[in-house]
Amino acid sequence: LPWCCICNENATLRCQGCDGDLYCQRCFREGHARFEMTDHTTERYSTKK
């Protein structure tokens, strides 16, 4: 499965503001809050079966 680009947990979000990088919920929330990136939009990510 594709992993979060920070912690290697399963990815659940794709950030459009980060060139489509994949994140788990926790890393996206913590990382974007730390750097005040409030203008980044996301879409749900799941693997195709």
ZALUMGU-205160 format. One record per atom (N, C-alpha, C): residue in three letters; atom name; x, y, z; residue number from 1. Coordinates in steps of 0.2 Angstrom, whole numbers, plus 5000, padded with zeros to 4 digits. Each point is the difference from the previous one (the first is absolute). Example, Ala and Ser with C-alpha at 12.3 -4.5 7.8 and 13.67 -1.06 7.14 Angstrom:
residues 2
<r = ala, a = N, px = 5066, py = 4972, pz = 5039, k = 1> .
<r = ala, a = CA, px = 4996, py = 5006, pz = 5000, k = 1> .
<r = ala, a = C, px = 5004, py = 5006, pz = 5000, k = 1> .
<r = ser, a = N, px = 4998, py = 5005, pz = 4996, k = 2> .
<r = ser, a = CA, px = 5004, py = 5006, pz = 5001, k = 2> .
<r = ser, a = C, px = 4996, py = 5005, pz = 5003, k = 2> .
END
This chain:
residues 49
<r = leu, a = N, px = 5004, py = 4994, pz = 5000, k = 1> .
<r = leu, a = CA, px = 4996, py = 5006, pz = 5000, k = 1> .
<r = leu, a = C, px = 5004, py = 5006, pz = 5000, k = 1> .
<r = pro, a = N, px = 4998, py = 5006, pz = 4997, k = 2> .
<r = pro, a = CA, px = 5004, py = 5006, pz = 5000, k = 2> .
<r = pro, a = C, px = 4999, py = 5003, pz = 5007, k = 2> .
<r = trp, a = N, px = 5006, py = 5002, pz = 5002, k = 3> .
<r = trp, a = CA, px = 5001, py = 5003, pz = 5007, k = 3> .
<r = trp, a = C, px = 5000, py = 5007, pz = 5001, k = 3> .
<r = cys, a = N, px = 4999, py = 5003, pz = 5006, k = 4> .
<r = cys, a = CA, px = 5001, py = 5007, pz = 5001, k = 4> .
<r = cys, a = C, px = 5007, py = 5002, pz = 4999, k = 4> .
<r = cys, a = N, px = 5001, py = 5006, pz = 4997, k = 5> .
<r = cys, a = CA, px = 5007, py = 5002, pz = 4999, k = 5> .
<r = cys, a = C, px = 5004, py = 5002, pz = 5006, k = 5> .
<r = ile, a = N, px = 4997, py = 5000, pz = 5006, k = 6> .
<r = ile, a = CA, px = 5004, py = 5001, pz = 5006, k = 6> .
<r = ile, a = C, px = 5001, py = 4994, pz = 5004, k = 6> .
<r = cys, a = N, px = 4995, py = 4996, pz = 5001, k = 7> .
<r = cys, a = CA, px = 5000, py = 4995, pz = 5006, k = 7> .
<r = cys, a = C, px = 5000, py = 4993, pz = 4997, k = 7> .
<r = asn, a = N, px = 4998, py = 4999, pz = 4994, k = 8> .
<r = asn, a = CA, px = 4999, py = 4993, pz = 4997, k = 8> .
<r = asn, a = C, px = 4994, py = 4997, pz = 5002, k = 8> .
<r = glu, a = N, px = 4995, py = 5003, pz = 5003, k = 9> .
<r = glu, a = CA, px = 4993, py = 4997, pz = 5002, k = 9> .
<r = glu, a = C, px = 4997, py = 5000, pz = 4993, k = 9> .
<r = asn, a = N, px = 4994, py = 4996, pz = 5000, k = 10> .
<r = asn, a = CA, px = 4996, py = 5001, pz = 4993, k = 10> .
<r = asn, a = C, px = 4998, py = 5007, pz = 4999, k = 10> .
<r = ala, a = N, px = 5000, py = 5002, pz = 4994, k = 11> .
<r = ala, a = CA, px = 4998, py = 5006, pz = 4998, k = 11> .
<r = ala, a = C, px = 4992, py = 5001, pz = 4999, k = 11> .
<r = thr, a = N, px = 4997, py = 5005, pz = 5002, k = 12> .
<r = thr, a = CA, px = 4993, py = 5001, pz = 5000, k = 12> .
<r = thr, a = C, px = 4998, py = 5007, pz = 4996, k = 12> .
<r = leu, a = N, px = 5005, py = 5004, pz = 5000, k = 13> .
<r = leu, a = CA, px = 4999, py = 5007, pz = 4997, k = 13> .
<r = leu, a = C, px = 5005, py = 5001, pz = 4994, k = 13> .
<r = arg, a = N, px = 4998, py = 5004, pz = 4995, k = 14> .
<r = arg, a = CA, px = 5005, py = 5002, pz = 4995, k = 14> .
<r = arg, a = C, px = 5000, py = 5008, pz = 5001, k = 14> .
<r = cys, a = N, px = 5005, py = 5003, pz = 5001, k = 15> .
<r = cys, a = CA, px = 5000, py = 5008, pz = 5000, k = 15> .
<r = cys, a = C, px = 5002, py = 5003, pz = 4994, k = 15> .
<r = gln, a = N, px = 4995, py = 5004, pz = 4997, k = 16> .
<r = gln, a = CA, px = 5001, py = 5003, pz = 4994, k = 16> .
<r = gln, a = C, px = 5005, py = 5006, pz = 5000, k = 16> .
<r = gly, a = N, px = 5001, py = 5003, pz = 5006, k = 17> .
<r = gly, a = CA, px = 5005, py = 5005, pz = 5001, k = 17> .
<r = gly, a = C, px = 5007, py = 4998, pz = 5001, k = 17> .
<r = cys, a = N, px = 5001, py = 4993, pz = 5001, k = 18> .
<r = cys, a = CA, px = 5006, py = 4997, pz = 5001, k = 18> .
<r = cys, a = C, px = 5002, py = 4996, pz = 4994, k = 18> .
<r = asp, a = N, px = 4998, py = 5002, pz = 4994, k = 19> .
<r = asp, a = CA, px = 5002, py = 4996, pz = 4994, k = 19> .
<r = asp, a = C, px = 4997, py = 4993, pz = 5000, k = 19> .
<r = gly, a = N, px = 4994, py = 4999, pz = 5003, k = 20> .
<r = gly, a = CA, px = 4997, py = 4993, pz = 5000, k = 20> .
<r = gly, a = C, px = 5003, py = 4995, pz = 5005, k = 20> .
<r = asp, a = N, px = 5004, py = 5003, pz = 5005, k = 21> .
<r = asp, a = CA, px = 5003, py = 4995, pz = 5005, k = 21> .
<r = asp, a = C, px = 4994, py = 4997, pz = 5004, k = 21> .
<r = leu, a = N, px = 5002, py = 4994, pz = 5002, k = 22> .
<r = leu, a = CA, px = 4995, py = 4996, pz = 5004, k = 22> .
<r = leu, a = C, px = 5002, py = 5000, pz = 5007, k = 22> .
<r = tyr, a = N, px = 4994, py = 5001, pz = 5005, k = 23> .
<r = tyr, a = CA, px = 5001, py = 5000, pz = 5007, k = 23> .
<r = tyr, a = C, px = 4995, py = 4996, pz = 5004, k = 23> .
<r = cys, a = N, px = 5002, py = 4998, pz = 5006, k = 24> .
<r = cys, a = CA, px = 4995, py = 4997, pz = 5004, k = 24> .
<r = cys, a = C, px = 4996, py = 5006, pz = 5003, k = 24> .
<r = gln, a = N, px = 4995, py = 4999, pz = 5004, k = 25> .
<r = gln, a = CA, px = 4996, py = 5006, pz = 5003, k = 25> .
<r = gln, a = C, px = 5004, py = 5004, pz = 5005, k = 25> .
<r = arg, a = N, px = 5004, py = 4996, pz = 5004, k = 26> .
<r = arg, a = CA, px = 5004, py = 5003, pz = 5005, k = 26> .
<r = arg, a = C, px = 5005, py = 5005, pz = 4998, k = 26> .
<r = cys, a = N, px = 5004, py = 4997, pz = 4995, k = 27> .
<r = cys, a = CA, px = 5006, py = 5004, pz = 4997, k = 27> .
<r = cys, a = C, px = 4998, py = 5006, pz = 4996, k = 27> .
<r = phe, a = N, px = 4994, py = 4999, pz = 4997, k = 28> .
<r = phe, a = CA, px = 4998, py = 5006, pz = 4996, k = 28> .
<r = phe, a = C, px = 4997, py = 5005, pz = 5005, k = 28> .
<r = arg, a = N, px = 4997, py = 4999, pz = 5005, k = 29> .
<r = arg, a = CA, px = 4997, py = 5005, pz = 5005, k = 29> .
<r = arg, a = C, px = 5006, py = 5003, pz = 5004, k = 29> .
<r = glu, a = N, px = 5005, py = 4996, pz = 5002, k = 30> .
<r = glu, a = CA, px = 5005, py = 5003, pz = 5004, k = 30> .
<r = glu, a = C, px = 5005, py = 5004, pz = 4996, k = 30> .
<r = gly, a = N, px = 5002, py = 4997, pz = 4994, k = 31> .
<r = gly, a = CA, px = 5005, py = 5003, pz = 4996, k = 31> .
<r = gly, a = C, px = 4997, py = 5007, pz = 4997, k = 31> .
<r = his, a = N, px = 4994, py = 5000, pz = 4998, k = 32> .
<r = his, a = CA, px = 4997, py = 5006, pz = 4997, k = 32> .
<r = his, a = C, px = 4998, py = 5005, pz = 5005, k = 32> .
<r = ala, a = N, px = 4999, py = 4998, pz = 5006, k = 33> .
<r = ala, a = CA, px = 4998, py = 5005, pz = 5005, k = 33> .
<r = ala, a = C, px = 5007, py = 5003, pz = 5003, k = 33> .
<r = arg, a = N, px = 5005, py = 4996, pz = 5000, k = 34> .
<r = arg, a = CA, px = 5007, py = 5003, pz = 5002, k = 34> .
<r = arg, a = C, px = 5002, py = 5005, pz = 4996, k = 34> .
<r = phe, a = N, px = 4999, py = 5000, pz = 4993, k = 35> .
<r = phe, a = CA, px = 5003, py = 5005, pz = 4995, k = 35> .
<r = phe, a = C, px = 4994, py = 5004, pz = 4998, k = 35> .
<r = glu, a = N, px = 4994, py = 5000, pz = 5003, k = 36> .
<r = glu, a = CA, px = 4995, py = 5004, pz = 4999, k = 36> .
<r = glu, a = C, px = 4998, py = 5000, pz = 4992, k = 36> .
<r = met, a = N, px = 4999, py = 4994, pz = 4997, k = 37> .
<r = met, a = CA, px = 4998, py = 4999, pz = 4993, k = 37> .
<r = met, a = C, px = 4993, py = 4999, pz = 5000, k = 37> .
<r = thr, a = N, px = 4996, py = 5005, pz = 5001, k = 38> .
<r = thr, a = CA, px = 4993, py = 5000, pz = 5000, k = 38> .
<r = thr, a = C, px = 4997, py = 5000, pz = 4994, k = 38> .
<r = asp, a = N, px = 5003, py = 5002, pz = 4994, k = 39> .
<r = asp, a = CA, px = 4998, py = 5001, pz = 4994, k = 39> .
<r = asp, a = C, px = 5000, py = 4993, pz = 4996, k = 39> .
<r = his, a = N, px = 5003, py = 4995, pz = 5002, k = 40> .
<r = his, a = CA, px = 5001, py = 4994, pz = 4997, k = 40> .
<r = his, a = C, px = 4993, py = 4996, pz = 5000, k = 40> .
<r = thr, a = N, px = 4998, py = 4997, pz = 4994, k = 41> .
<r = thr, a = CA, px = 4994, py = 4996, pz = 5000, k = 41> .
<r = thr, a = C, px = 5002, py = 4993, pz = 4999, k = 41> .
<r = thr, a = N, px = 4996, py = 4995, pz = 5002, k = 42> .
<r = thr, a = CA, px = 5001, py = 4993, pz = 5000, k = 42> .
<r = thr, a = C, px = 4995, py = 4997, pz = 4996, k = 42> .
<r = glu, a = N, px = 5001, py = 4993, pz = 4999, k = 43> .
<r = glu, a = CA, px = 4995, py = 4996, pz = 4997, k = 43> .
<r = glu, a = C, px = 5001, py = 4993, pz = 5004, k = 43> .
<r = arg, a = N, px = 4995, py = 4996, pz = 5001, k = 44> .
<r = arg, a = CA, px = 5001, py = 4994, pz = 5003, k = 44> .
<r = arg, a = C, px = 5004, py = 4995, pz = 4995, k = 44> .
<r = tyr, a = N, px = 5004, py = 4996, pz = 5003, k = 45> .
<r = tyr, a = CA, px = 5004, py = 4996, pz = 4996, k = 45> .
<r = tyr, a = C, px = 4999, py = 4993, pz = 5002, k = 45> .
<r = ser, a = N, px = 4998, py = 4995, pz = 4996, k = 46> .
<r = ser, a = CA, px = 5000, py = 4993, pz = 5001, k = 46> .
<r = ser, a = C, px = 5003, py = 4996, pz = 4994, k = 46> .
<r = thr, a = N, px = 5002, py = 4994, pz = 5002, k = 47> .
<r = thr, a = CA, px = 5003, py = 4996, pz = 4994, k = 47> .
<r = thr, a = C, px = 4994, py = 4997, pz = 4997, k = 47> .
<r = lys, a = N, px = 5001, py = 4999, pz = 4993, k = 48> .
<r = lys, a = CA, px = 4995, py = 4997, pz = 4996, k = 48> .
<r = lys, a = C, px = 5001, py = 4993, pz = 5001, k = 48> .
<r = lys, a = N, px = 4994, py = 4996, pz = 5000, k = 49> .
<r = lys, a = CA, px = 5000, py = 4993, pz = 5001, k = 49> .
<r = lys, a = C, px = 4999, py = 4996, pz = 4994, k = 49> .
END
